[in-house]
Amino acid sequence: MNRILAVVILIILGFFLISPLNLDFGHPQLGVSQYYINYGVVDTGASNMVTAIYLNYRAYDTLGEATVFFASALGVFMLLRREEERNSDG
């Protein structure tokens, strides 16, 4: 009974998490990709479109990804460090 309830809850949660997504990535009607193509160089001054998008339009996203990576690496380091200390003490 508990497994059935868990599966039903996961399906409902998955539906609510996936349903707001617009799965037409790169579709011209979205406008974002066309805006980047048309005004990327003018807005950012970068000669490379990838650099313009990555460092100017998506800078906060990039900073967030770097922060998550740093925090996870630090967490793994701390877990491994504690395990080594336990083994050397005992």
N, C-alpha and C positions, 0 to 999 in steps of 0.2 A: 504493500500500500504506500509506503514512504517513497519508494522508487518511482512509482507512477505519479505521485504528487510532485516529486522533484522534476520529473521529465515535463510534466504539464507546465510547471512554473517556468522552467527554462525555455520552453517553446513560446510561452506568452511574453516573457522578457525579451527573447530574441526577436519576436515580431515587433515589439515596441521600439527596440533599438535599431532595427534595420529599416522599418517602414518610412522614417523621415528622410532616408538617404535617396538622393536622386541618382539613379544608376546610369545616367546618360553622360558619363565622363567624356569631356572633349567635344560635346555636342555644341554646334554653333549658337544655339538658342540660349545657352547658359551665359554667354557674354564675357565671362572672365578671361577665358583663353584668348578670345579675339581682342579684348582690351589690352592684354599683355603683349600681343603681337603688334597691335597698332601703336600703342603709346609707351611701351617698355623702355625704349631707348630715349625718348623725349623726357619721360618722368624721372629716370634714374641717371642718365648720362653715361651708362655703361655701354661699351661696344659689344659685349657678349650678352645675349639674351638670357642664358642660363645663369650667369652671374647676377644680372639685374633681378631676376625672379628670386633667386636663392638668397641673396644678401640684402635686397631692398624690400621687396614685397613680403617675403616670408622670414624676415629677420627674427621676429619674436618666436615663431615656430621653431626655427633653427636653434635659438637660445634655449627654448624649452627642451628640445631633444638632447642638447648637450648637457643640460642640467640633470635630466633623467638618467642619461648614460653615466655621468659622474657619480650620482647618488647610488646607482646600482653597482658600479665598480667599487665604490667605497664600502657598500654593504657586504659584498662578497669578500673583500679584503678583511673586514672586521670579523666575519664569520670564520674565515680560515685562520685568522690570527688567534682567535679565542680557542679554536680547536688545537692549535699547536701549543698554546700555553697550558691547556689541560693535559695534554700528553706529556709535556716536559715536567710538570709538577708532580704527576702521579707516579 
